[in-house]
Amino acid sequence: MVPTKRKTLALIHTSSTLEPVFAKLCADMDLAVDLLHIADDSLIRDVIADGALSEGTSQRVRDHIAAAERANADYIMVTCSSIGPAVDSAKRNGSVPILRVDQPMADQAVRLGNRVGVIATLPTTLVPTAELIRRRANDVGKEVEITAHLCTGAFEALMSGNVAEHDAAVLKALEDLKGHVDVIVLAQASMARVIEQMAKSEISVPILASPPIAVDFLKDLL
């Protein structure tokens, strides 16, 4: 009997620090695939410098997607919400299924409530995540009210190694929002671990982070 060939999941990151995060999630959820990591931290640097996702940066994302296709990936996921919009254009010409890491999270948020809070540490992530939620809600004929919260300075603190300052800003945002929305979305994968710092009694509404939701979504597909 010929053994079944394992599928390959390509992950395109804007930071190599996300490689072990997704590797652990895939292992913990028994996702039986080989992982192909492509990390390019210049992407997020350029998005921040430009204040938005430029066409030039979008093309570099598409180039990485094309490289994953040439490497015979069976499925591709882009793990950074700031470059997520580049996925939409890549889908039109790609030969391999492509997923934005935040799409399953956005769909779940839309299912869970009409008032959605979105927390981010970068405006370049906050805007595309909110737009994605509105679009996915519109696709199912639902109106949502989005409350966006930017944790100013938190990303810079994280990049300088001040993790405690970053986490404190995210925790404060969660505290400020939880009484005013039905569900809270953490717009960046780097924020996911903050949930673990909260006691269960402090979590009065669902708080969604994209990495585990996306990997669970892929497990059903792959």
Z-matrix of the N, CA and C atoms (Angstrom, degrees):
N
C 1 1.468
C 2 1.532 1 109.63
N 3 1.340 2 116.53 1 127.96
C 4 1.456 3 121.06 2 -179.47
C 5 1.524 4 109.51 3 -77.47
N 6 1.341 5 117.98 4 125.12
C 7 1.477 6 119.30 5 -179.58
C 8 1.517 7 111.34 6 -65.23
N 9 1.337 8 115.65 7 146.62
C 10 1.463 9 121.06 8 178.52
C 11 1.522 10 110.07 9 -70.93
N 12 1.313 11 116.49 10 130.43
C 13 1.462 12 120.97 11 179.24
C 14 1.522 13 109.69 12 -70.44
N 15 1.326 14 116.49 13 131.74
C 16 1.462 15 121.00 14 177.43
C 17 1.516 16 109.77 15 -69.16
N 18 1.304 17 115.25 16 142.82
C 19 1.456 18 120.01 17 177.51
C 20 1.527 19 110.05 18 -79.74
N 21 1.320 20 115.12 19 157.55
C 22 1.461 21 121.19 20 179.40
C 23 1.523 22 109.61 21 -114.11
N 24 1.327 23 115.64 22 126.09
C 25 1.452 24 123.04 23 175.81
C 26 1.516 25 108.68 24 -105.53
N 27 1.331 26 116.83 25 117.72
C 28 1.465 27 121.15 26 177.09
C 29 1.521 28 109.09 27 -92.26
N 30 1.324 29 115.99 28 133.90
C 31 1.460 30 122.62 29 179.49
C 32 1.517 31 108.69 30 -119.49
N 33 1.324 32 116.68 31 122.42
C 34 1.455 33 121.75 32 -179.79
C 35 1.520 34 108.73 33 -104.45
N 36 1.332 35 116.07 34 115.28
C 37 1.463 36 122.45 35 -174.12
C 38 1.529 37 111.07 36 -112.40
N 39 1.331 38 115.49 37 156.57
C 40 1.458 39 120.42 38 169.53
C 41 1.532 40 111.05 39 -101.87
N 42 1.324 41 116.46 40 6.76
C 43 1.467 42 121.67 41 174.91
C 44 1.522 43 108.64 42 -155.51
N 45 1.323 44 116.43 43 133.59
C 46 1.466 45 120.10 44 178.89
C 47 1.526 46 111.60 45 -67.42
N 48 1.344 47 117.61 46 -16.28
C 49 1.468 48 119.96 47 178.76
C 50 1.523 49 111.85 48 -65.43
N 51 1.329 50 117.08 49 -18.16
C 52 1.468 51 119.92 50 179.79
C 53 1.528 52 112.59 51 -83.37
N 54 1.310 53 117.88 52 -13.89
C 55 1.463 54 120.15 53 -179.21
C 56 1.531 55 111.75 54 -59.02
N 57 1.354 56 119.56 55 -52.63
C 58 1.466 57 118.60 56 179.21
C 59 1.524 58 113.41 57 -66.49
N 60 1.333 59 117.50 58 -28.48
C 61 1.469 60 120.83 59 178.46
C 62 1.527 61 110.16 60 -61.69
N 63 1.325 62 116.06 61 -49.22
C 64 1.464 63 119.42 62 -178.50
C 65 1.526 64 111.86 63 -75.94
N 66 1.313 65 117.59 64 -31.40
C 67 1.465 66 119.95 65 176.40
C 68 1.531 67 110.19 66 -62.59
N 69 1.339 68 116.48 67 -42.11
C 70 1.466 69 120.21 68 179.29
C 71 1.524 70 111.07 69 -67.57
N 72 1.339 71 116.78 70 -41.99
C 73 1.462 72 119.50 71 179.23
C 74 1.521 73 111.10 72 -61.24
N 75 1.326 74 116.64 73 -43.90
C 76 1.465 75 120.19 74 179.96
C 77 1.525 76 110.85 75 -63.71
N 78 1.333 77 116.76 76 -39.15
C 79 1.466 78 120.29 77 178.28
C 80 1.527 79 110.88 78 -68.40
N 81 1.338 80 116.54 79 -44.64
C 82 1.466 81 120.29 80 -178.62
C 83 1.524 82 112.29 81 -63.86
N 84 1.343 83 116.78 82 -32.60
C 85 1.461 84 120.97 83 -178.35
C 86 1.531 85 112.37 84 -95.08
N 87 1.348 86 115.54 85 9.69
C 88 1.476 87 120.72 86 177.37
C 89 1.521 88 112.20 87 55.65
N 90 1.319 89 115.88 88 42.46
C 91 1.457 90 120.64 89 175.97
C 92 1.531 91 107.25 90 -82.30
N 93 1.320 92 116.00 91 103.44
C 94 1.470 93 121.38 92 -171.71
C 95 1.524 94 110.84 93 -82.61
N 96 1.325 95 115.99 94 72.57
C 97 1.460 96 121.55 95 178.71
C 98 1.524 97 108.84 96 -136.82
N 99 1.322 98 115.48 97 159.37
C 100 1.464 99 120.64 98 169.31
C 101 1.519 100 107.38 99 -88.04
N 102 1.330 101 115.94 100 140.20
C 103 1.464 102 120.77 101 -177.98
C 104 1.527 103 110.90 102 -103.07
N 105 1.313 104 114.88 103 136.18
C 106 1.461 105 122.04 104 173.84
C 107 1.529 106 106.89 105 -119.31
N 108 1.329 107 116.83 106 110.87
C 109 1.460 108 121.35 107 -178.09
C 110 1.532 109 110.24 108 -96.69
N 111 1.334 110 115.31 109 131.59
C 112 1.459 111 121.61 110 172.25
C 113 1.528 112 106.41 111 -124.43
N 114 1.335 113 116.84 112 113.22
C 115 1.471 114 121.14 113 -176.85
C 116 1.524 115 110.23 114 -117.24
N 117 1.325 116 115.62 115 131.23
C 118 1.467 117 121.49 116 179.38
C 119 1.521 118 107.97 117 -143.04
N 120 1.331 119 116.37 118 95.36
C 121 1.463 120 119.34 119 -176.33
C 122 1.529 121 112.74 120 -74.90
N 123 1.332 122 117.53 121 -10.36
C 124 1.468 123 118.96 122 176.41
C 125 1.529 124 110.88 123 -68.63
N 126 1.328 125 117.39 124 -22.28
C 127 1.468 126 120.34 125 179.92
C 128 1.523 127 111.02 126 -62.12
N 129 1.333 128 116.57 127 -51.75
C 130 1.461 129 119.20 128 -177.14
C 131 1.526 130 110.66 129 -70.77
N 132 1.329 131 117.60 130 -32.38
C 133 1.473 132 119.53 131 176.16
C 134 1.529 133 110.55 132 -61.02
N 135 1.327 134 116.21 133 -41.93
C 136 1.460 135 119.65 134 -178.60
C 137 1.522 136 111.81 135 -72.39
N 138 1.331 137 116.93 136 -35.92
C 139 1.467 138 119.78 137 176.48
C 140 1.525 139 110.15 138 -61.39
N 141 1.322 140 116.11 139 -43.98
C 142 1.474 141 120.55 140 179.59
C 143 1.522 142 110.52 141 -65.39
N 144 1.322 143 116.82 142 -44.32
C 145 1.464 144 120.51 143 -179.12
C 146 1.521 145 111.69 144 -63.51
N 147 1.343 146 116.75 145 -37.86
C 148 1.463 147 121.19 146 -178.74
C 149 1.527 148 112.60 147 -82.46
N 150 1.330 149 116.10 148 -18.08
C 151 1.457 150 120.14 149 -178.01
C 152 1.516 151 113.83 150 80.60
N 153 1.315 152 117.03 151 1.96
C 154 1.466 153 122.79 152 179.63
C 155 1.522 154 107.58 153 -171.35
N 156 1.325 155 115.52 154 171.34
C 157 1.464 156 120.78 155 177.85
C 158 1.527 157 108.92 156 -80.52
N 159 1.329 158 117.04 157 110.00
C 160 1.458 159 121.22 158 -178.86
C 161 1.523 160 110.58 159 -82.11
N 162 1.317 161 115.94 160 167.03
C 163 1.459 162 120.29 161 178.15
C 164 1.527 163 110.42 162 -65.59
N 165 1.327 164 116.83 163 -36.73
C 166 1.457 165 119.81 164 178.84
C 167 1.521 166 112.16 165 -62.75
N 168 1.330 167 116.77 166 -43.64
C 169 1.462 168 120.38 167 178.51
C 170 1.527 169 110.21 168 -68.67
N 171 1.321 170 116.70 169 -38.89
C 172 1.467 171 120.23 170 176.55
C 173 1.526 172 110.99 171 -58.22
N 174 1.327 173 115.86 172 -40.51
C 175 1.472 174 119.42 173 179.77
C 176 1.525 175 110.74 174 -64.92
N 177 1.336 176 116.86 175 -37.53
C 178 1.472 177 118.75 176 177.95
C 179 1.519 178 110.88 177 -66.52
N 180 1.326 179 117.47 178 -35.70
C 181 1.467 180 120.34 179 174.79
C 182 1.527 181 109.48 180 -62.33
N 183 1.323 182 115.99 181 -45.49
C 184 1.470 183 119.86 182 179.10
C 185 1.530 184 111.29 183 -62.82
N 186 1.325 185 116.67 184 -33.75
C 187 1.465 186 120.05 185 176.87
C 188 1.533 187 110.82 186 -64.51
N 189 1.330 188 116.46 187 -41.25
C 190 1.469 189 119.82 188 177.61
C 191 1.532 190 110.42 189 -65.12
N 192 1.320 191 116.43 190 -38.94
C 193 1.463 192 120.52 191 177.56
C 194 1.530 193 110.08 192 -62.81
N 195 1.320 194 116.00 193 -43.35
C 196 1.467 195 120.14 194 178.17
C 197 1.527 196 111.01 195 -62.65
N 198 1.340 197 116.97 196 -37.94
C 199 1.467 198 120.63 197 177.94
C 200 1.531 199 110.53 198 -63.58
N 201 1.334 200 116.77 199 -40.05
C 202 1.462 201 120.59 200 177.62
C 203 1.527 202 111.04 201 -64.55
N 204 1.323 203 116.23 202 -37.80
C 205 1.469 204 119.66 203 176.71
C 206 1.526 205 110.71 204 -63.59
N 207 1.342 206 116.65 205 -42.96
C 208 1.465 207 120.27 206 179.19
C 209 1.525 208 111.78 207 -65.44
N 210 1.331 209 116.03 208 -24.81
C 211 1.467 210 120.63 209 178.04
C 212 1.534 211 111.82 210 -84.51
N 213 1.313 212 115.46 211 9.80
C 214 1.473 213 122.45 212 176.05
C 215 1.529 214 113.47 213 67.64
N 216 1.318 215 116.58 214 33.52
C 217 1.467 216 119.47 215 173.29
C 218 1.522 217 109.27 216 -65.53
N 219 1.326 218 115.88 217 142.70
C 220 1.465 219 120.92 218 177.43
C 221 1.523 220 111.45 219 -89.43
N 222 1.331 221 116.43 220 -22.73
C 223 1.462 222 122.00 221 -179.65
C 224 1.524 223 107.00 222 -154.06
N 225 1.325 224 116.35 223 146.73
C 226 1.474 225 121.42 224 -178.12
C 227 1.517 226 108.91 225 -127.99
N 228 1.335 227 116.26 226 134.09
C 229 1.460 228 120.22 227 174.03
C 230 1.530 229 109.42 228 -126.99
N 231 1.330 230 116.17 229 131.72
C 232 1.466 231 122.85 230 174.65
C 233 1.520 232 107.12 231 -94.77
N 234 1.333 233 117.42 232 119.87
C 235 1.464 234 121.06 233 -167.63
C 236 1.520 235 115.20 234 -94.46
N 237 1.325 236 118.16 235 4.38
C 238 1.467 237 121.25 236 -179.78
C 239 1.523 238 109.83 237 -116.84
N 240 1.319 239 116.87 238 124.63
C 241 1.462 240 121.09 239 -177.76
C 242 1.528 241 112.64 240 -67.59
N 243 1.329 242 117.57 241 -28.05
C 244 1.461 243 120.15 242 -178.57
C 245 1.525 244 112.37 243 -64.29
N 246 1.334 245 116.93 244 -28.82
C 247 1.462 246 119.95 245 179.42
C 248 1.528 247 111.19 246 -104.84
N 249 1.336 248 116.17 247 8.49
C 250 1.449 249 120.64 248 -179.07
C 251 1.518 250 115.32 249 -54.85
N 252 1.353 251 118.41 250 -41.58
C 253 1.466 252 118.62 251 -179.29
C 254 1.526 253 114.36 252 -57.50
N 255 1.341 254 117.44 253 -24.51
C 256 1.468 255 119.70 254 177.97
C 257 1.525 256 111.14 255 -66.74
N 258 1.324 257 116.49 256 -23.76
C 259 1.466 258 120.57 257 179.04
C 260 1.522 259 110.65 258 -65.12
N 261 1.320 260 116.17 259 -37.32
C 262 1.462 261 119.88 260 -176.26
C 263 1.527 262 111.24 261 -60.08
N 264 1.338 263 116.55 262 -41.72
C 265 1.462 264 118.78 263 178.75
C 266 1.521 265 111.43 264 -74.27
N 267 1.334 266 117.23 265 -33.65
C 268 1.464 267 120.62 266 -179.97
C 269 1.527 268 111.45 267 -66.13
N 270 1.323 269 116.61 268 -33.17
C 271 1.461 270 120.60 269 -179.10
C 272 1.524 271 112.22 270 -60.16
N 273 1.323 272 115.94 271 -32.65
C 274 1.457 273 119.37 272 -175.43
C 275 1.530 274 112.75 273 -68.02
N 276 1.336 275 116.39 274 -26.55
C 277 1.460 276 119.95 275 -175.93
C 278 1.530 277 113.64 276 -116.41
N 279 1.324 278 116.91 277 -6.62
C 280 1.462 279 120.04 278 -175.36
C 281 1.521 280 113.28 279 -78.08
N 282 1.321 281 114.69 280 156.07
C 283 1.468 282 120.85 281 178.36
C 284 1.524 283 112.03 282 -104.10
N 285 1.341 284 116.22 283 -2.94
C 286 1.464 285 122.28 284 -177.87
C 287 1.529 286 108.04 285 -124.48
N 288 1.340 287 118.97 286 140.55
C 289 1.475 288 120.19 287 177.92
C 290 1.526 289 111.32 288 -58.39
N 291 1.338 290 115.92 289 137.44
C 292 1.466 291 122.10 290 -177.78
C 293 1.525 292 108.93 291 -127.33
N 294 1.329 293 115.63 292 139.83
C 295 1.460 294 120.93 293 -178.57
C 296 1.515 295 110.61 294 -128.50
N 297 1.326 296 116.04 295 135.68
C 298 1.466 297 121.10 296 165.88
C 299 1.523 298 107.63 297 -78.25
N 300 1.324 299 117.38 298 135.04
C 301 1.462 300 120.22 299 -176.92
C 302 1.523 301 112.02 300 -59.67
N 303 1.344 302 116.82 301 -28.63
C 304 1.460 303 119.34 302 -174.96
C 305 1.527 304 114.12 303 -91.41
N 306 1.336 305 118.56 304 -3.19
C 307 1.467 306 118.68 305 -177.93
C 308 1.528 307 112.93 306 -66.28
N 309 1.351 308 120.37 307 -48.66
C 310 1.467 309 118.83 308 177.67
C 311 1.526 310 112.36 309 -60.06
N 312 1.337 311 117.01 310 -35.55
C 313 1.459 312 120.90 311 177.73
C 314 1.524 313 110.88 312 -65.58
N 315 1.332 314 116.78 313 -43.19
C 316 1.465 315 120.62 314 178.58
C 317 1.518 316 110.85 315 -61.54
N 318 1.330 317 117.02 316 -42.72
C 319 1.463 318 121.10 317 179.35
C 320 1.527 319 110.90 318 -62.88
N 321 1.329 320 116.43 319 -40.36
C 322 1.463 321 119.78 320 179.32
C 323 1.523 322 110.79 321 -67.22
N 324 1.317 323 117.22 322 -39.99
C 325 1.464 324 120.86 323 178.78
C 326 1.523 325 110.78 324 -61.27
N 327 1.323 326 116.37 325 -41.89
C 328 1.464 327 120.79 326 179.44
C 329 1.526 328 110.48 327 -63.72
N 330 1.313 329 117.03 328 -37.89
C 331 1.474 330 120.28 329 179.03
C 332 1.525 331 111.69 330 -68.29
N 333 1.335 332 117.24 331 -31.17
C 334 1.459 333 120.95 332 -171.12
C 335 1.521 334 114.81 333 -84.58
N 336 1.327 335 118.16 334 -19.24
C 337 1.465 336 116.98 335 -178.53
C 338 1.513 337 113.84 336 -177.32
N 339 1.326 338 114.53 337 171.85
C 340 1.464 339 121.50 338 178.51
C 341 1.532 340 112.18 339 -94.93
N 342 1.331 341 115.90 340 -23.44
C 343 1.472 342 120.30 341 -179.86
C 344 1.528 343 108.09 342 -108.62
N 345 1.328 344 115.56 343 110.87
C 346 1.460 345 120.90 344 -174.12
C 347 1.529 346 109.98 345 -114.20
N 348 1.320 347 115.91 346 123.74
C 349 1.460 348 120.74 347 173.75
C 350 1.519 349 109.70 348 -93.56
N 351 1.321 350 116.86 349 137.12
C 352 1.468 351 121.75 350 178.70
C 353 1.524 352 108.41 351 -124.12
N 354 1.331 353 116.35 352 123.55
C 355 1.460 354 121.73 353 179.76
C 356 1.525 355 108.68 354 -114.22
N 357 1.325 356 116.11 355 134.07
C 358 1.466 357 121.58 356 176.72
C 359 1.513 358 109.53 357 -145.51
N 360 1.327 359 115.79 358 160.32
C 361 1.464 360 120.25 359 175.89
C 362 1.525 361 110.96 360 -105.98
N 363 1.331 362 116.57 361 -1.35
C 364 1.455 363 121.76 362 176.84
C 365 1.527 364 109.65 363 -133.43
N 366 1.335 365 118.06 364 132.81
C 367 1.470 366 119.01 365 176.64
C 368 1.524 367 111.92 366 -62.85
N 369 1.336 368 116.44 367 -28.58
C 370 1.465 369 120.10 368 179.93
C 371 1.523 370 112.09 369 -70.99
N 372 1.325 371 117.35 370 -12.86
C 373 1.463 372 121.53 371 173.64
C 374 1.522 373 110.55 372 -99.51
N 375 1.319 374 116.33 373 -37.48
C 376 1.458 375 121.26 374 -177.12
C 377 1.521 376 111.65 375 -58.92
N 378 1.319 377 116.51 376 -46.94
C 379 1.469 378 120.97 377 -175.65
C 380 1.524 379 112.26 378 -65.21
N 381 1.353 380 120.50 379 -52.30
C 382 1.470 381 118.95 380 -179.41
C 383 1.522 382 113.90 381 -64.81
N 384 1.337 383 117.66 382 -31.32
C 385 1.463 384 119.58 383 178.64
C 386 1.525 385 110.45 384 -68.27
N 387 1.326 386 116.65 385 -45.21
C 388 1.466 387 120.37 386 178.01
C 389 1.522 388 110.95 387 -62.04
N 390 1.323 389 116.46 388 -41.14
C 391 1.463 390 120.05 389 179.31
C 392 1.517 391 111.30 390 -64.83
N 393 1.329 392 116.60 391 -38.70
C 394 1.464 393 120.25 392 178.42
C 395 1.522 394 111.01 393 -63.50
N 396 1.333 395 117.25 394 -43.35
C 397 1.466 396 120.67 395 179.59
C 398 1.524 397 110.31 396 -62.09
N 399 1.337 398 116.92 397 -44.08
C 400 1.470 399 119.95 398 178.52
C 401 1.528 400 110.70 399 -60.81
N 402 1.330 401 116.35 400 -42.61
C 403 1.461 402 119.87 401 -177.88
C 404 1.521 403 111.85 402 -67.38
N 405 1.325 404 116.66 403 -42.70
C 406 1.473 405 119.64 404 179.69
C 407 1.526 406 110.62 405 -67.29
N 408 1.338 407 116.94 406 -34.43
C 409 1.467 408 120.06 407 175.80
C 410 1.521 409 110.23 408 -65.55
N 411 1.325 410 115.51 409 -44.13
C 412 1.466 411 120.20 410 179.61
C 413 1.528 412 111.17 411 -61.88
N 414 1.322 413 116.96 412 -35.00
C 415 1.467 414 121.19 413 -179.79
C 416 1.522 415 112.45 414 -62.30
N 417 1.337 416 116.81 415 -28.09
C 418 1.472 417 120.15 416 179.79
C 419 1.529 418 111.15 417 -106.26
N 420 1.332 419 116.51 418 13.04
C 421 1.460 420 120.77 419 175.90
C 422 1.510 421 114.85 420 71.05
N 423 1.330 422 116.84 421 34.53
C 424 1.458 423 120.96 422 -177.73
C 425 1.519 424 110.32 423 -121.23
N 426 1.335 425 116.14 424 140.82
C 427 1.454 426 120.79 425 174.92
C 428 1.526 427 109.36 426 -97.84
N 429 1.323 428 115.94 427 133.76
C 430 1.458 429 120.03 428 177.57
C 431 1.521 430 109.94 429 -125.93
N 432 1.321 431 114.32 430 150.14
C 433 1.469 432 121.30 431 174.68
C 434 1.524 433 107.24 432 -106.24
N 435 1.312 434 116.69 433 119.54
C 436 1.460 435 120.71 434 -175.67
C 437 1.528 436 110.14 435 -106.28
N 438 1.329 437 115.04 436 128.08
C 439 1.463 438 121.68 437 173.65
C 440 1.521 439 107.71 438 -109.32
N 441 1.313 440 116.66 439 112.77
C 442 1.459 441 121.58 440 -176.47
C 443 1.527 442 110.51 441 -97.06
N 444 1.320 443 115.40 442 137.38
C 445 1.471 444 120.59 443 -179.33
C 446 1.525 445 108.76 444 -131.89
N 447 1.321 446 116.95 445 117.63
C 448 1.465 447 122.25 446 177.98
C 449 1.521 448 109.77 447 -99.25
N 450 1.325 449 116.19 448 122.97
C 451 1.470 450 121.62 449 177.29
C 452 1.532 451 108.25 450 -85.82
N 453 1.302 452 115.88 451 84.54
C 454 1.466 453 121.56 452 -175.74
C 455 1.530 454 110.85 453 -60.95
N 456 1.325 455 115.06 454 129.72
C 457 1.461 456 120.62 455 177.37
C 458 1.511 457 114.63 456 88.02
N 459 1.334 458 117.60 457 -13.66
C 460 1.465 459 119.94 458 -175.88
C 461 1.527 460 111.81 459 -68.80
N 462 1.323 461 117.12 460 -40.45
C 463 1.465 462 119.63 461 -179.68
C 464 1.526 463 110.37 462 -64.41
N 465 1.321 464 116.51 463 -43.92
C 466 1.457 465 120.74 464 179.04
C 467 1.536 466 110.66 465 -61.50
N 468 1.335 467 116.34 466 -38.73
C 469 1.465 468 120.31 467 177.74
C 470 1.529 469 110.88 468 -62.93
N 471 1.326 470 115.88 469 -42.74
C 472 1.463 471 120.35 470 179.64
C 473 1.524 472 110.91 471 -63.46
N 474 1.345 473 116.28 472 -43.68
C 475 1.459 474 120.62 473 -178.75
C 476 1.532 475 112.27 474 -66.14
N 477 1.329 476 116.29 475 -26.95
C 478 1.465 477 119.93 476 179.42
C 479 1.527 478 111.94 477 -89.65
N 480 1.327 479 116.56 478 2.62
C 481 1.458 480 120.79 479 177.29
C 482 1.511 481 114.88 480 93.63
N 483 1.340 482 117.23 481 1.80
C 484 1.460 483 120.49 482 179.85
C 485 1.523 484 109.55 483 -90.21
N 486 1.324 485 115.12 484 75.94
C 487 1.463 486 121.09 485 -176.17
C 488 1.525 487 111.00 486 -65.26
N 489 1.324 488 116.92 487 -37.63
C 490 1.461 489 120.91 488 -177.60
C 491 1.526 490 111.42 489 -61.59
N 492 1.341 491 117.31 490 -41.25
C 493 1.466 492 120.76 491 179.24
C 494 1.532 493 110.43 492 -65.67
N 495 1.322 494 116.33 493 -42.81
C 496 1.472 495 121.26 494 177.50
C 497 1.522 496 110.42 495 -58.83
N 498 1.332 497 116.63 496 -50.41
C 499 1.460 498 120.78 497 -176.19
C 500 1.522 499 111.38 498 -65.63
N 501 1.328 500 117.23 499 -37.13
C 502 1.464 501 120.55 500 178.98
C 503 1.520 502 110.72 501 -63.41
N 504 1.331 503 117.26 502 -38.60
C 505 1.470 504 120.93 503 179.22
C 506 1.524 505 110.83 504 -66.38
N 507 1.325 506 116.87 505 -41.19
C 508 1.469 507 120.74 506 179.05
C 509 1.526 508 110.37 507 -67.33
N 510 1.322 509 117.16 508 -42.39
C 511 1.461 510 120.77 509 179.00
C 512 1.531 511 111.15 510 -62.25
N 513 1.322 512 117.11 511 -40.21
C 514 1.463 513 120.04 512 177.71
C 515 1.525 514 110.85 513 -63.96
N 516 1.333 515 117.07 514 -40.87
C 517 1.459 516 120.61 515 177.98
C 518 1.521 517 111.25 516 -62.29
N 519 1.323 518 116.60 517 -40.73
C 520 1.466 519 120.93 518 177.34
C 521 1.524 520 110.64 519 -61.63
N 522 1.327 521 116.16 520 -42.77
C 523 1.458 522 121.31 521 179.55
C 524 1.529 523 110.85 522 -64.18
N 525 1.326 524 116.68 523 -41.26
C 526 1.464 525 121.34 524 -178.50
C 527 1.531 526 112.18 525 -67.02
N 528 1.330 527 116.66 526 -34.42
C 529 1.467 528 120.31 527 -172.93
C 530 1.521 529 114.43 528 -89.15
N 531 1.325 530 117.75 529 -30.02
C 532 1.465 531 119.86 530 -163.65
C 533 1.529 532 114.12 531 -61.74
N 534 1.315 533 118.83 532 -23.66
C 535 1.458 534 119.64 533 178.88
C 536 1.510 535 114.39 534 -87.91
N 537 1.337 536 116.51 535 -0.57
C 538 1.465 537 120.24 536 -172.93
C 539 1.525 538 114.03 537 -120.65
N 540 1.334 539 117.34 538 -3.53
C 541 1.468 540 120.79 539 -177.50
C 542 1.524 541 110.01 540 -134.59
N 543 1.342 542 115.10 541 167.27
C 544 1.467 543 120.72 542 178.92
C 545 1.520 544 111.91 543 -90.17
N 546 1.319 545 116.61 544 -26.39
C 547 1.465 546 122.33 545 -177.69
C 548 1.520 547 108.14 546 -154.68
N 549 1.335 548 116.56 547 147.13
C 550 1.458 549 121.72 548 179.55
C 551 1.520 550 109.36 549 -118.70
N 552 1.326 551 115.09 550 134.25
C 553 1.461 552 122.27 551 178.94
C 554 1.527 553 108.78 552 -110.53
N 555 1.330 554 116.20 553 128.68
C 556 1.463 555 121.48 554 172.16
C 557 1.529 556 107.02 555 -92.60
N 558 1.312 557 116.98 556 114.72
C 559 1.462 558 121.23 557 -167.82
C 560 1.524 559 114.39 558 -75.92
N 561 1.327 560 117.99 559 -14.45
C 562 1.461 561 120.19 560 -177.39
C 563 1.520 562 111.55 561 -123.71
N 564 1.328 563 115.23 562 140.55
C 565 1.463 564 120.53 563 -178.95
C 566 1.529 565 111.17 564 -59.97
N 567 1.333 566 116.72 565 -31.22
C 568 1.467 567 121.15 566 -177.98
C 569 1.525 568 112.82 567 -67.22
N 570 1.327 569 117.56 568 -13.64
C 571 1.464 570 121.57 569 -178.09
C 572 1.526 571 112.67 570 -90.85
N 573 1.323 572 117.54 571 -10.13
C 574 1.460 573 121.34 572 -169.45
C 575 1.531 574 113.17 573 -59.62
N 576 1.333 575 116.34 574 -37.90
C 577 1.467 576 118.87 575 -174.30
C 578 1.527 577 112.72 576 -68.04
N 579 1.334 578 117.56 577 -16.41
C 580 1.459 579 120.86 578 -178.00
C 581 1.528 580 110.59 579 -63.72
N 582 1.323 581 116.87 580 -30.91
C 583 1.466 582 120.28 581 179.56
C 584 1.521 583 110.58 582 -58.32
N 585 1.341 584 116.80 583 -35.40
C 586 1.462 585 121.27 584 -177.98
C 587 1.522 586 112.09 585 -65.27
N 588 1.329 587 117.21 586 -18.24
C 589 1.457 588 120.66 587 -179.29
C 590 1.528 589 112.60 588 -84.97
N 591 1.324 590 116.68 589 -5.66
C 592 1.458 591 120.55 590 -177.73
C 593 1.523 592 110.78 591 -97.28
N 594 1.313 593 115.99 592 139.01
C 595 1.461 594 119.95 593 173.36
C 596 1.519 595 108.79 594 -72.15
N 597 1.335 596 116.84 595 150.32
C 598 1.462 597 120.46 596 -178.63
C 599 1.523 598 111.66 597 -58.08
N 600 1.327 599 116.17 598 -32.37
C 601 1.466 600 119.72 599 -179.72
C 602 1.523 601 112.31 600 -68.39
N 603 1.336 602 116.78 601 -18.37
C 604 1.462 603 120.84 602 -179.79
C 605 1.520 604 112.44 603 -85.70
N 606 1.332 605 116.67 604 -13.44
C 607 1.466 606 120.76 605 -175.57
C 608 1.525 607 108.82 606 -96.85
N 609 1.327 608 115.89 607 97.19
C 610 1.467 609 120.72 608 -176.62
C 611 1.522 610 112.45 609 -97.53
N 612 1.329 611 118.13 610 -13.10
C 613 1.470 612 122.59 611 175.37
C 614 1.521 613 107.84 612 -133.83
N 615 1.334 614 118.69 613 157.33
C 616 1.462 615 119.85 614 177.36
C 617 1.528 616 111.35 615 -60.56
N 618 1.328 617 116.36 616 136.10
C 619 1.464 618 122.35 617 175.80
C 620 1.520 619 107.18 618 -118.35
N 621 1.325 620 116.22 619 119.08
C 622 1.460 621 121.02 620 -172.78
C 623 1.525 622 111.44 621 -107.07
N 624 1.331 623 115.53 622 134.28
C 625 1.462 624 122.61 623 173.49
C 626 1.528 625 107.79 624 -122.17
N 627 1.313 626 116.52 625 138.37
C 628 1.462 627 119.86 626 -169.91
C 629 1.527 628 116.32 627 -68.16
N 630 1.360 629 121.62 628 -38.15
C 631 1.463 630 118.91 629 -173.01
C 632 1.532 631 114.93 630 -57.32
N 633 1.356 632 120.33 631 -54.31
C 634 1.473 633 118.09 632 -178.12
C 635 1.519 634 113.17 633 -65.96
N 636 1.329 635 117.38 634 -34.28
C 637 1.469 636 120.19 635 -179.59
C 638 1.530 637 109.73 636 -68.20
N 639 1.334 638 117.39 637 -40.63
C 640 1.460 639 120.89 638 179.61
C 641 1.519 640 111.73 639 -66.79
N 642 1.326 641 117.34 640 -42.91
C 643 1.469 642 120.19 641 179.86
C 644 1.524 643 110.50 642 -65.98
N 645 1.331 644 117.01 643 -38.82
C 646 1.466 645 120.09 644 176.81
C 647 1.534 646 110.29 645 -63.37
N 648 1.317 647 117.13 646 -39.54
C 649 1.466 648 122.16 647 176.95
C 650 1.526 649 110.28 648 -61.65
N 651 1.339 650 116.93 649 -43.83
C 652 1.453 651 120.50 650 -179.26
C 653 1.529 652 112.23 651 -68.87
N 654 1.326 653 116.18 652 -30.44
C 655 1.470 654 118.85 653 179.07
C 656 1.520 655 110.62 654 -60.38
N 657 1.318 656 117.15 655 -39.63
C 658 1.462 657 120.68 656 178.56
C 659 1.526 658 111.03 657 -66.07
N 660 1.337 659 116.34 658 -33.08
C 661 1.472 660 120.22 659 -177.90
C 662 1.522 661 112.15 660 -80.79
N 663 1.325 662 116.55 661 -38.69
C 664 1.467 663 120.86 662 -169.50
C 665 1.512 664 113.19 663 -102.27
